[in-house]
Amino acid sequence: MWRDPGTWIALGVSALFIVAGFVMHRVFTNILKRGSPEPADSPTDKPKATHHEQ
């Protein structure tokens, strides 16, 4: 069983998925802990006047 190349490929792919899941978990938890920055008051946030309001 341990000499079969398919066994090592399956173990390698499984290990890769475990490592990728761990890295994604760390990234997501860091993003959620930091939170989003407060939105700045920019001119694009304010509604624009239409022809009817001028």
Secondary structure, DSSP 4 states (H G I P E B T S, - for coil): -TT-HHHHHHHHHHHHHHHHHHHHHHHHHHHHHH-PPPPP--GGGSPPP-GGG-
